[in-house]
């Protein structure tokens, strides 16, 4: 059974930094995409950043230059380094694993990030 475990959320002041981690277990997939999505209260879930097995990345424009996604591909572990955080970054952050064959998506339980003074 595939499971995703996230960690690293918390409360931080504007301008501060946090690092999120997500570890996938229950799969030996070597070809996939992993990423981070977020959902603020009363809003739809949105893409933050994704990274493929080959290291290709994609970012939400408003986080580009502030957030960096990386992965330990051999172990299906990803990280999201978030710098210069803003109150608008406040949300529950979810980790996603997209498998290609067979096609399937798996989500983590989410971790709260709150940016407030």
HELIX and SHEET records of a PDB file:
HELIX    1   1 UNK A   73  UNK A   75  5                                   3    
HELIX    2   2 UNK A   87  UNK A   89  5                                   3    
SHEET    1   A 4 UNK A   3  UNK A   7  0                                        
SHEET    2   A 4 UNK A  18  UNK A  25 -1                                        
SHEET    3   A 4 UNK A  77  UNK A  82 -1                                        
SHEET    4   A 4 UNK A  67  UNK A  72 -1                                        
SHEET    1   B 6 UNK A  10  UNK A  12  0                                        
SHEET    2   B 6 UNK A 111  UNK A 115  1                                        
SHEET    3   B 6 UNK A  91  UNK A  99 -1                                        
SHEET    4   B 6 UNK A  32  UNK A  39 -1                                        
SHEET    5   B 6 UNK A  46  UNK A  52 -1                                        
SHEET    6   B 6 UNK A  57  UNK A  59 -1                                        
SHEET    1   C 4 UNK A  10  UNK A  12  0                                        
SHEET    2   C 4 UNK A 111  UNK A 115  1                                        
SHEET    3   C 4 UNK A  91  UNK A  99 -1                                        
SHEET    4   C 4 UNK A 104  UNK A 107 -1                                        
END                                                                             
